[in-house]
Amino acid sequence: MITTELSNVGNIIQNQREFFNSGKTKDVTFRIEQLKNLKQAIIEHEQSIVEALQADLHKPEVETYLTEIGVIKEIDYAIKHLKNWSKPKKAPVSFDFFSYSARIYPEPLGVVLIIGPWNYPFQLIISPLVGAIAAGNCAIIKPSEIASHTSDVIAKIIAKHFDPAYIAVVEGGVEASQKLLAEKFDHIFFTGGTAVGKIIMAAAAKYLTPVTLELGGKSPCIVDTDINLEHTIRRITWGKFINAGQTCIAPDYLLVNKTIKKDLIDGVEKCLKEFYGDNPANSSDYARIISQKHFDRLVNFLKDGEVIIGGKTQPSERYIAPTVIDNVSLEDSVMQEEIFGPILPIIEYTDIAEAIALINSRPKPLALYLFSQNKNLQKRVLQETSSGGVCINDTVMQVGVSSLPFGGVGDSGIGNYHGKASFDTFSHNKSVLQNSFWLDLKWRYAPYQGKLPLIKKLLG
């Protein structure tokens, strides 16, 4: 949507409210049809999506299918389970309510706003949209203007396949976001950074609008000695440097047991050559930094610590080589904010208590990774740390499991989604209690004289 059309935002929302009030979206058959429509639209426009992501991020085609177009799996999962999710669920009642029945009815919220990020600009718009459709809502989606080619493709796909009174796209930058946030929605779903998340939440407070904030943070990766070193190295290297490190759940820094640190570093260097060749700048499998602003921010991090792998940059291409840095201080800038790029600091530890204490001294991360076969160590880390999610002996793959709710805690986010969690996020669970007429006990009615002993017994 071009800037001159921003004045129409209020009309779009009004049209969507009228569409929602028609009751059409409450029909489960309609919702399933729209999910199938969305899937078909993605399949039909696969090549345009691939080209847009190549233009925005130099994203390899395989990564695009794995991490962007792969959102089709989320659609299939919702279609398969939607009839069951949408059914009223019977709730138990205690004996003193023996004449009653209780049920929980999931109902759609209304008109929702979905604001997407630039790092996975297709998948992170479509995935929450799947939940919004499944739950029976109308939706306005605001793609990231930084990934402009992908934003344009999303706008064209949605306009071609959906009535704007049902699903509409608003394109643009800060002005578009401000215009949208000035309006009243029934839910706001935002994926992005913590600083903007605070702005979203402040805007939502004006109307008491519920929010889901999918943020990020410095996701630690603990590497113990009781591991398969080769598999560990490959999984960390892939999870860190896919999409040139621009992944909200990428391992942000490594906490490595001192005794295997050198072997791990040597292995990462070897693995990077296996993945991207001697010069990753020439690899078609390695992405680029999204913008000059983000490139400059990342280059500044290279001043911290000691670069032991990589470190090369090409400003004209916004290229930063896969980089590992050692001897970082916790006060260095690279350890003060989420890196969100292909730079991996390594910090050694001798006792797991040190690693746990470091993690707990910082805001709660979106993800925590642990590589260890030691069951007691796994249990200890799970019990003594808090994070949005945990993945043991792998990285990033937890995001692909639809049955696992995905979301942060504390500074890394509010609420979660994927699978049933997406349906729940965009639904209100309406409690319904029903009594019968076959019996009407008078113990609760006035006059109360002589009824207190019975009341105490019932409450006891």
C-alpha positions in Angstrom: 0.0 0.0 0.0 1.5 3.3 -1.0 1.6 6.2 1.4 -1.3 8.1 -0.1 -3.6 5.1 0.7 -2.8 5.1 4.4 -5.9 7.3 4.9 -7.9 4.2 4.0 -6.7 2.1 6.9 -9.8 3.0 9.0 -12.1 2.0 6.1 -10.3 -1.3 5.7 -10.7 -2.1 9.4 -14.4 -1.1 9.3 -15.0 -3.3 6.3 -13.3 -6.2 8.1 -15.4 -5.6 11.2 -18.6 -5.8 9.0 -17.3 -9.0 7.3 -16.5 -10.5 10.7 -19.9 -9.5 12.1 -21.6 -11.4 9.2 -20.5 -14.6 11.0 -19.0 -16.0 7.8 -15.5 -16.6 9.4 -17.1 -18.6 12.3 -17.9 -21.4 9.9 -15.2 -24.0 10.3 -15.7 -25.2 6.7 -15.1 -21.6 5.5 -11.9 -21.5 7.5 -10.6 -24.8 6.1 -11.4 -23.5 2.6 -9.4 -20.4 3.2 -6.4 -22.3 4.6 -6.4 -24.5 1.4 -6.7 -21.3 -0.6 -3.6 -19.9 1.2 -1.6 -23.1 0.6 -2.5 -23.1 -3.1 -1.6 -19.4 -3.4 1.9 -20.2 -1.9 2.4 -23.1 -4.3 1.3 -21.1 -7.3 3.7 -18.3 -6.5 6.7 -20.3 -5.3 9.1 -18.9 -7.9 8.2 -15.3 -7.1 8.8 -16.0 -3.4 12.2 -17.5 -4.2 13.2 -14.6 -6.4 12.0 -12.0 -3.8 14.0 -13.6 -1.0 17.0 -13.8 -3.2 16.7 -10.1 -3.9 16.2 -9.2 -0.3 18.7 -11.5 1.5 20.6 -13.4 -1.2 18.8 -16.3 0.4 19.7 -19.7 -1.2 16.8 -21.5 -2.8 17.1 -24.5 -0.5 17.0 -22.3 2.6 13.9 -20.5 1.1 12.1 -23.9 0.8 13.2 -25.1 4.2 12.5 -21.9 6.2 10.0 -19.9 4.2 7.9 -21.9 1.8 8.0 -24.7 4.4 5.3 -22.9 6.3 3.0 -25.0 4.1 3.5 -27.7 6.8 1.9 -25.4 9.3 -1.1 -25.0 7.1 -1.5 -28.7 6.6 -1.3 -29.3 10.4 -4.0 -26.7 11.0 -6.3 -28.2 8.3 -5.9 -31.6 9.8 -6.7 -30.6 13.4 -9.0 -27.6 13.0 -12.3 -29.4 13.4 -11.2 -30.9 16.7 -9.7 -27.6 17.9 -12.9 -25.7 17.2 -15.2 -28.1 19.0 -16.6 -27.1 22.4 -14.7 -29.0 25.2 -16.5 -30.4 28.1 -15.2 -29.1 31.5 -15.5 -31.1 34.7 -17.8 -29.8 37.6 -17.6 -30.7 41.3 -20.3 -32.8 43.0 -22.0 -29.7 44.5 -22.7 -28.7 40.9 -24.2 -32.1 40.0 -27.1 -30.6 38.1 -24.9 -28.4 35.9 -22.8 -29.0 32.8 -19.8 -26.9 31.7 -18.2 -26.4 28.4 -15.5 -24.2 26.9 -16.2 -22.7 23.5 -13.3 -21.3 21.5 -14.4 -18.2 19.6 -12.5 -15.8 17.2 -11.4 -12.5 18.5 -12.4 -10.4 15.5 -10.0 -8.2 13.5 -6.3 -8.8 14.2 -3.1 -7.1 13.2 0.0 -9.1 12.2 3.3 -7.2 11.9 6.2 -9.2 10.4 10.0 -8.9 10.5 12.6 -8.8 7.7 14.8 -11.8 8.5 12.3 -14.5 7.5 9.9 -12.0 5.9 7.6 -14.6 4.3 7.3 -17.3 6.8 7.0 -15.1 9.8 4.0 -13.3 8.3 2.2 -16.4 7.0 2.7 -18.6 10.1 0.7 -16.4 12.4 -1.8 -15.7 9.6 -2.5 -19.5 9.6 -3.5 -19.2 13.2 -5.6 -16.1 12.6 -7.5 -17.9 9.8 -7.9 -21.1 11.7 -9.4 -19.3 14.7 -11.9 -17.5 12.5 -10.6 -13.9 12.4 -10.2 -11.2 9.8 -6.6 -10.0 9.5 -4.5 -7.0 8.4 -0.9 -7.9 7.8 2.0 -5.5 7.7 5.1 -7.0 6.1 8.5 -5.5 6.8 9.4 -2.7 4.5 13.1 -3.6 4.9 12.5 -6.8 2.9 10.8 -4.8 0.2 10.7 -7.4 -2.5 9.1 -10.0 -0.3 6.6 -7.4 1.0 5.6 -6.7 -2.5 5.1 -10.4 -3.3 3.0 -10.9 -0.2 0.8 -8.0 -1.1 0.2 -9.3 -4.6 -0.5 -12.9 -3.4 -3.0 -11.7 -0.7 -4.7 -9.3 -3.0 -5.1 -11.9 -5.7 -6.5 -14.7 -3.5 -8.4 -13.0 -0.7 -11.1 -10.4 -0.3 -9.5 -7.3 1.5 -12.6 -7.2 3.7 -11.3 -10.6 5.0 -7.5 -10.3 4.7 -5.6 -7.2 3.6 -2.0 -6.1 3.4 -0.7 -2.7 4.4 2.7 -1.9 3.0 5.0 0.8 4.1 7.5 1.9 6.8 7.2 3.6 10.1 4.3 5.9 9.0 2.3 2.8 8.0 3.0 1.1 11.4 2.1 4.2 13.3 -1.2 4.6 11.4 -2.1 1.0 12.1 -1.2 1.1 15.8 -3.4 4.2 16.3 -6.4 2.0 15.4 -8.2 -0.5 17.6 -7.7 -4.2 16.9 -8.8 -7.3 18.8 -5.3 -8.7 18.9 -1.8 -7.5 17.8 0.8 -10.1 16.8 4.3 -8.7 16.4 7.6 -10.4 15.5 10.7 -8.2 15.8 13.1 -6.6 18.3 12.5 -5.9 22.0 12.7 -2.1 21.6 9.9 -2.0 19.0 8.0 -4.6 21.0 7.8 -2.1 23.8 6.3 0.5 21.4 3.8 -2.1 20.2 2.7 -2.9 23.7 2.4 0.8 24.7 0.2 1.4 21.7 -2.0 -1.6 22.4 -2.5 -0.5 26.0 -4.6 2.5 24.8 -7.4 0.0 23.8 -6.4 -2.8 26.2 -5.6 -4.9 23.1 -4.0 -8.2 23.9 -0.6 -8.7 22.3 1.7 -11.5 21.2 5.3 -10.4 21.1 7.8 -12.7 19.4 11.1 -11.0 20.2 14.6 -12.5 20.6 17.6 -12.0 22.8 21.0 -13.6 23.2 20.3 -17.3 22.9 23.1 -19.3 24.6 24.5 -22.6 23.4 26.2 -24.8 26.1 28.6 -27.4 24.8 29.5 -30.1 27.3 32.2 -32.8 26.8 29.8 -35.8 26.6 28.9 -35.3 23.0 29.4 -36.5 19.5 31.8 -33.7 18.5 31.4 -34.0 14.7 27.6 -33.9 14.9 27.7 -31.1 17.4 29.9 -28.9 15.3 27.9 -29.4 12.1 24.6 -28.6 13.9 25.9 -25.5 15.6 27.5 -24.2 12.4 24.4 -24.7 10.4 22.1 -23.2 13.0 24.3 -20.1 13.5 25.1 -19.3 9.9 21.9 -20.2 8.1 20.5 -16.9 6.7 23.9 -15.3 7.5 23.0 -15.6 11.2 19.9 -13.4 10.9 17.7 -15.8 12.9 16.0 -14.9 16.1 16.8 -18.4 17.6 20.3 -18.7 16.2 22.9 -19.6 18.8 24.1 -16.2 19.8 27.2 -17.2 21.7 28.8 -20.5 22.8 29.6 -21.6 26.3 32.1 -24.3 25.7 33.8 -26.6 28.2 37.5 -25.6 28.3 38.8 -29.1 27.6 37.2 -29.3 24.1 37.3 -25.7 23.1 40.3 -26.0 20.7 38.8 -29.1 19.0 35.5 -27.4 18.6 37.0 -24.3 17.0 39.1 -26.4 14.6 36.0 -28.4 13.7 33.9 -25.2 13.1 36.6 -23.9 10.7 36.7 -27.2 8.8 32.9 -27.3 8.7 32.6 -23.8 7.3 34.9 -24.8 4.4 32.7 -27.9 3.9 29.5 -25.8 3.8 30.7 -22.6 1.9 34.1 -23.3 0.4 37.4 -21.5 1.0 35.7 -18.1 0.2 32.0 -18.0 1.4 31.6 -14.7 -0.6 31.6 -16.8 -3.8 29.1 -19.4 -2.4 25.6 -19.4 -3.7 24.6 -21.0 -0.4 25.5 -18.1 1.9 23.1 -15.2 2.4 23.8 -11.4 2.8 23.0 -8.8 5.5 19.6 -7.2 4.9 20.6 -3.5 4.9 23.5 -1.2 5.2 22.4 -0.1 8.7 22.5 -3.7 9.9 25.8 -4.3 8.1 27.4 -1.3 9.9 26.1 -2.5 13.2 27.6 -5.9 12.8 30.9 -4.7 11.5 31.3 -2.7 14.7 31.1 -6.0 16.7 34.2 -7.3 14.9 36.2 -4.8 16.9 35.5 -6.8 20.1 37.6 -9.8 21.1 39.9 -11.6 18.7 38.7 -12.8 15.3 39.9 -16.4 15.0 37.8 -17.5 12.0 36.5 -15.3 9.2 36.1 -11.5 9.8 36.2 -10.5 6.1 33.7 -8.0 4.9 32.6 -6.6 1.5 30.5 -3.4 2.1 29.3 -3.2 -1.5 27.6 -6.6 -1.2 26.7 -6.3 2.5 28.8 -9.5 3.0 30.2 -10.6 6.3 32.1 -13.8 6.3 31.1 -16.5 8.9 33.1 -15.3 11.8 34.2 -16.8 15.2 35.6 -14.5 17.9 37.5 -15.5 21.1 38.6 -13.6 24.2 35.4 -11.5 24.4 34.5 -9.6 27.6 30.9 -9.7 28.9 31.1 -5.9 28.7 31.9 -5.9 25.0 29.1 -4.6 22.7 28.9 -8.0 21.0 27.8 -9.4 24.3 25.4 -6.6 25.2 22.8 -7.1 22.5 21.5 -9.7 20.2 24.0 -10.2 17.4 21.6 -11.2 14.6 24.4 -11.8 12.2 27.2 -14.3 11.3 29.4 -13.6 14.3 29.8 -16.2 16.9 31.6 -15.4 20.2 33.1 -18.3 22.2 33.3 -18.2 26.0 34.9 -21.1 27.9 33.9 -22.5 31.2 35.3 -25.1 33.5 32.2 -25.9 35.7 28.7 -25.9 34.4 27.7 -23.7 37.4 29.7 -20.9 35.7 27.7 -21.3 32.5 24.4 -21.4 34.3 25.2 -18.4 36.4 26.2 -16.4 33.3 22.9 -17.3 31.5 20.9 -16.4 34.6 22.6 -13.0 35.0 21.1 -11.9 31.6 17.5 -11.4 30.3 15.7 -14.6 29.5 16.5 -15.8 26.0 14.1 -17.0 23.3 16.1 -20.2 22.9 18.6 -22.2 24.9 20.8 -24.9 23.4 22.6 -27.7 25.2 24.8 -30.3 23.7 25.3 -33.1 26.1 24.3 -36.8 26.5 24.6 -36.5 30.3 21.0 -36.9 31.6 21.8 -35.3 34.9 23.3 -32.3 33.3 20.3 -32.0 30.9 18.0 -32.1 33.9 20.1 -29.5 35.8 20.2 -27.0 33.0 16.4 -27.4 32.4 15.7 -26.9 36.1 18.1 -24.0 36.7 17.5 -21.8 33.7 14.6 -20.1 32.1 14.1 -19.5 28.3 11.3 -19.4 25.7 12.3 -22.9 24.6 15.1 -25.5 24.8 16.7 -27.7 22.2 19.0 -30.4 23.3 21.7 -31.7 20.9 20.6 -29.6 18.0 19.9 -26.0 17.0 16.9 -24.2 15.4 15.0 -27.4 14.6 12.5 -26.8 17.4 10.8 -24.2 15.3 9.7 -26.8 12.8 7.6 -28.9 15.3 4.0 -27.8 15.1 3.0 -29.5 18.3 5.5 -27.4 20.3 4.3 -23.9 21.3 6.9 -21.4 20.2 7.5 -18.1 22.0 9.6 -16.2 24.5 9.5 -15.3 28.1 10.4 -12.0 29.8 12.4 -9.8 27.4 12.3 -12.4 24.7 8.5 -12.2 24.3 4.9 -12.7 25.4 2.7 -15.5 24.3 3.4 -18.3 21.8 2.1 -19.8 18.6 2.5 -22.7 16.1 -0.1 -25.5 15.7 -2.7 -25.5 18.4 -0.9 -22.7 20.2 -1.6 -20.4 17.2 -5.3 -21.3 17.2 -5.4 -20.6 21.0 -3.5 -17.3 20.5 -6.2 -15.9 18.1 -9.1 -17.3 20.1 -11.1 -16.5 23.2 -12.0 -19.5 25.3 -15.6 -18.7 26.3 -16.7 -20.5 29.4 -20.4 -21.7 29.4 -22.1 -23.1 32.5 -25.6 -24.6 32.1 -28.1 -25.7 34.8 -31.1 -27.9 34.4 -34.7 -27.3 35.5 -35.3 -30.7 37.0 -34.1 -29.7 40.5 -33.8 -26.4 42.4 -32.2 -26.7 45.8 -33.0 -23.7 48.0 -29.9 -23.7 50.2 -28.4 -20.6 48.5 -31.6 -18.5 48.7 -32.7 -16.1 51.5 -33.8 -16.3 54.2 -30.4 -17.6 55.4 -31.4 -18.5 59.0 -30.2 -22.0 59.9 -28.3 -22.5 56.6 -24.8 -21.6 57.8 -23.8 -25.1 59.0 -24.7 -26.5 55.6 -22.9 -23.8 53.7 -19.7 -24.4 55.8 -20.0 -28.1 55.1 -20.4 -27.6 51.4 -17.4 -25.2 51.3 -15.3 -27.5 53.5 
